[in-house]
Amino acid sequence: MNKPVIQIENLSKAYQIGQIGTGTLSKDIDRFFQTKILGREDPFLKIGETNDRNTKGKSNIVWSLKDLNFEINQGDALGIIGKNGAGKSTLLKVLSRVTSPTTGTIKARGRIASLLEVGTGFHPELSGRENIYLNGAILGMRKSEITRKLDEIIDFSGVERYIDTPVKRYSSGMYVRLAFAVAAHLESEILIVDEVLAVGDAEFQKKCLGKMGDISKGEGRTILFVSHNMAAVQSLCNIAIVLEKGAAKELLPINKAVEYYLNSSVKQTVATDFSFPNIRLIAIDLISEGIKTNVFAAFQKSEIVISFEYLQPIPFECHIEIFIKNTLGIVITTLSSWLNSSNLKPQKGISIATCSLPLGFSLVAGSYIMDVRFVDNIDQMFENIVSFEIVNSVVTGYIKDTPAHHFGAIYTPNQWQI
């Protein structure tokens, strides 16, 4: 059984926004006496609020992380996913000891190498070569250990020509290339990588993901990876945690975590505020065998009924497109009225458009999301309007527990003679 290399218990991190202080001298003195003299919890943290950037709070204390509890085993590749402001970077900073937790404990076994922001830990006046030695020293490595890895680091980074140039003259892409090469090759037991890989080009991102896969699967080291690229997270990680306003559920298998995260942003009902200057989307009904549903079997006769209202007549024809996406947000197929020459002349008032699928969805089992676009004189895109599920696919049932990339997304009927 694998040993936990990171144990997190009741971890919380609070920040004060606005001016530092309680607002009055007497409360500042009370806070100092309670926390510094008596060693008690800060009484003003009790009125802190969750970190919801979309609402105006009543307290100037926000909890960026709140009561996290989980363990990570040796060799795990953990994806940390969530919306902007969910607390992902804060969690990595706490684990990297860049900042201290407000409450709770962290136990980590082994050295931690962190890549949190472009240029973190680099001195701008030093050359790339000197910064490699500086980073290694910070991680507690001997000079001989760093020297042994030096050529490998420089070769991986692809900045050999500039390795003796001060890094202040590097581009952001060169910075992140060298920083990742150092973090990945120095002998740490735990590697923490924030979203900095987005700075690199596609070739380097692929190279980095391959290296992290080798580190986790081949060398048995532990990786914590934050990214908004769900395809990258799924290809690298075996487990994930989804952060929502600083809180999180238990660790989930990577496919379930990504599906939960993407579906959490899907609007389950169509509201009246889904409006553009020309049009209001009222409802989308998914129908199978005459019954409204969000669950379909593959190749089952289906209909998509769209109710909408043009707010004013316009002198343009309109066509409607439905984009069906998988849980990675990748468009799998498009249903277009324009391809069937079924354009409409917009009239003021409520209209209904029905897209019939006589052979149903030829999709493998899994979850899917729909976008709807109306095209007249302007594009009017309604994103993540509704989600639906394909079950009992003609492909055998075990597909639900198989990585999505194994079977692809579209089922093509076929026969074999062997």
N, C-alpha and C positions, 0 to 999 in steps of 0.2 A: 504493500500500500504506500502511495506517495506521501511524503511529509509535507505539511503546509509550510511554505516559505514566507508567506505573509498572512498575518492574522489581524483582523480589524474588529474592534469591539466598541460599540456605542460611539462611533466617531462622529463628531460634529465640529463645524467651523462657522463662527459668527464674525461678521464684519460690521463696522459702524459706518454708515453713509452720512454725508453732509459734514458738519463741523465735528471735530473730535471733542468729546466731553459730554456731560449730562445736561448742561445748560445753566446750572447754578453751582456756586462754590460749595454749598452745604451737601449737595448730592455727590459732587466730586470727592469730597472728604469722606462721605459715607462709603462710596465705592472703594476708595483706597483702604479704608479701615477694614472693610469686609474681606477684600481679596488679599491684601498684602499683610495685614496684621493677624487676622483670624484665619486666613487660608480658606475662606468659604467661596462659593460660586458667586460670580458677579450678579447682584440682584437685578440689574437692568437687562440682563440677557433673557430673563423670564418673559419679558414682553416682546421679545424679538419675533419677527414674522418670517414666513417662508420667502424665498427669493423669487418672487413673481414680478418680472420686469414689465408686465402688461398692465399692472394695477398700481395705483398710488397708495402707499402704505401709511399707517398711522404711527409707526415706530421708526426710529433711525437705526435700529439694529435689525440686520437680516441674517438668516441662517443660510449660508451658501451650501453647507452639507448638514444633514440632520439624521443622527442615529443610524449610521451605517454599520452593518455587521456581516462580514463574510470572510472566507478563507480561500487562499489561492495555493494550489499544490505545485510542487516542483515540476517543471516542464509544461505547465499550462500556458496557453496564449489567451489572455483575457482581453476582450474588447470592451471598451467603456463608451457607451453611446447615449445620445440624448440631444435635445434641442440646445440652441445657444442659450447660455445662462443657466444650464441645468446643474453645473458644478463639476464638470469633467476636469477642467484644467486645475481647479482648486484641489480636487482629490489627488491629482498627480503631484502638485506642489507640496501637499502635506506628506505624501508617501516619500517624496524626494528630500524631505526635511528642509525645503526652501522656506516654509512657514510652519508654525506649530498648530496642532489642533486646539480648539477651545475646550472640548471635553473628549473623553475616550482615549483609547490606547491603540498603538500600532506596534506589532512585533514583526520584524523582518530578519530573516536569516540569510546573510550573504551581502556582498557589495552590490550597490545599486548604481547603474549608469543611467543618466537621464538626458533626454533631448526634448526640452520643453518649448523653447522659442529659438528662432534663428539667432545664432551667435551666443547663446547662453554659455557662460563659462569660458569664453574666448576673450583674450586681451587684444584690443584692436591694434596696438603698437607692435605686438609680437608677430613673427612670421607664422605661416601655417605649421611648419615643422616644430617651432618652439611651443605653439599652442597644443600640439599633440602631446608633448612631454608634460605641459602644464596640466592638461585634463587628466592624464594618467596619474600624476602625482596627487591630484585632488581625490582621485578614486583610491588612493593608497597603494598604487603599484610602484614597484622598484624601477629604476631607470633601465636595468637590464631587461626586464619584462617588456617595457615599452619598445626598446630598441629591437627586440626580437620580432615584434609585430609591425615595425615602422614601414617597411617596404610594402607589406600587404595592405596597410591602411592607405598609403599614398596611391597605390595602384587602384584600389577600389574607388577612391574619391574622384579620380579622373582630373585632378588639378595639379599634376606633377610639375607642370611648367611654372606654376606660381607658388610652389610650396615654400620657397624662401622669400616670398613677398609678404609684407605686413597685411594681415587679414582685413584691415580697414579699407583696403583697396579691392576687396572681393565683392562680387555681386551677391545678392541674397541666395541665388542658386548655388554658387560656389561655396558660400558659408555652410549651407545645409548639407551639401555633399561631403565636405570635410567633417562637419560635426557628426553626421550619422556614421561615417566610416570610423571615427574614433570611438563613438559609443558602442558600435556593434562589434568591434574587433578587440577592444580591451577586455580583460578577463573578469567580468562582473557576473554574478549569478542572476541578477535581475536587470532587465532592460525596460526602461519606461520611455515611450515615444508619443509625443503629442502630435498635433496636426501639421507639424512643420513639413512633412513630406509633400504637402500640396504645393510647396514652393518649387520643388524640383520638376524637371520635365518628365514626360511619360516613360521614357527609357530608364531614367534613374529610379522612378517610383517602382517600376517592375523589378529592377535590380534590388532595391531595398526590401521589397516584400519577399523576394526569393531568399535574401540573406536572413531575414527574420524567421522565415520558415525553417531554414537550416539550423538557426540558433535554437529554436524551440523543439523541433522534432529530432534533429540530429545530435545536438549537444546537450539537450535536456535542461536548458536554461529557461527561465520564466520571463514572459513578455507581457507588458501592459500597453495596450495600443488604443489611442483615441483617434477617431476619424469620422467624418461625415460621409465618406465613401463606403457605402454598405457592401459593395462588391469586394473591396479590399479587406474589409473586416471579416466577411464570410470566408474568404479564401485563406486568411491567415489564422483566425482564432477558432478555438474549439468551444469556448464558453464566453458569456458576456453578461454585463450588468447594465440595466437601463436606468439612467438617472432622470428624475422628474422633480424639478424645483428642489434639488438637493437631497431628495429621498430616493430610495431604491427598493425594489423587491429582491428576492433571493437570486443567486446566480442561475442563469438559464443556459441550456444548450444554444449554440450560436444561431441556428436557424429559427428557433422559437423566439429568441430575443430580438432578432432583426424584424421578424414578422410582427411582433408586438409593438415595436417602436414605430414602424411604418404605418401600421393600422391605427395607431393612436392619433395620427394626424389626419386620418380620413374622416370626413364629415358624414355622419350616418343619416342625417336628414338634410333636405335642401331648404335653407332659410330664405326669407325675403331679402336679406342684405346681400345675396349673391347677384348683384346687379351691375350692369354696364350702362353707359349712356343710352344705348338703344334697346336693351333687352333685360328682362328679369327671368331667371330660371326658377320655376315653381317646384317641380318634382321630377324625379326619375324613378320609375317603377321597373323592376326586373321581374319578368313573368315566365313561369315554366308550367306547361300543361294547364294554362288558365289560372294559375295561382301565383300571387305575389310571393317572392322568395329571394333570398340571397345565397341559396345553396343549390347547385346544379350538378347533374351528372353529365359527363362528356357526351356529346352527340345527342343531347336531349333537346327537342324542339323548344325554342325560347324566343322571347321578345323583350326589347328594351323600349319603354314608352317614356317619351320626354315631353313634359308640359312646360310651356314657356309663354311669355307675354312680351310682345313688342310695345314699347312705351310710346312710340310714335311711328307713323308710316314713313318708309324711306324708299327712294326710287332705285333700289338695287335688289337683285335676287340674292337669296341666302342659301348656303348649303351647310349641313351639320356634319361634324366629324366626332366620332367616339374613339378615344385612345384607350386601349386596354394595356395596363402595365403590370409587371410582376412586383414582388415585394422589394426588389432592388430599385424600383422606380424606372425600369427600362421598358420602353414601349414594345409590346409583343406583336400587336396587330392593330390595324385601324379600320373602322367601319365608317364609310363616307357616303353621304347621299349624292355627292358630286360624281362619284364613280358610277352611280346608277342613274345619272341624269335626272335626279329627283329634287331639283332646286325649287324653292318656294319664293313667292313674292310677299315680303313682309307686310302685314296689315296690323293696324293697331288693335290690340285685344289678345285674348288667350288662344293659343294654338296647341295642337298635339301632334307630335311626330313619332311614328312607330318604326323601329328597325327590327325586321323579322329575321330570325336565324332558323331556317327550316331544318338544318342539320345540327343546330346547337353549337356549342363551343368545342373546338377540337384542341382543348388545352389539357395538359397533364394535371393531376391532382395538386391542389395548393390554393393559396390566396391571391387575389388579383384586385386591382384598383382601376377606376374609370375616371378619365378626364373628358369633358365635353367642350367642343369649340364651335361657335357660330361664326361664319365668315360671310359678311356682306361687304360694305365698304371698309370695314375694319375687322381685325381679329378680336374675338371676345372669348377668352379661354376660362373655363371654370374647372379648377384643378382639384383632384382628390375628392370627388363628389360622393362616390359610393364605393364600397368594397363588396366582393362576393367570393364565394368558395366553390371550387370544383372538387367533388368527392366521387367515389365509386368509379374512378376512371377505368377505361378499358385496359389501362396499364395496371399491373397487379398492385395490390394495396400497399406493399412495403415502400412504394415510392415516397410516401409522406415522411418517412424517416431517412430518406436518402438525400444527400446534398443536391440542391436544385440544378447545379451545373452538370450533374451526371446524366440526366435525361433531357435537358433542354427545357423548352416550354410548350412547343407544339407537338401534338401526337399526329403522326402521319400513318394511316392504315397501311399495313404491309403484310405480305405472305412470304413464307420461306419453304423451300424444298431442299432438304439436306440428305 
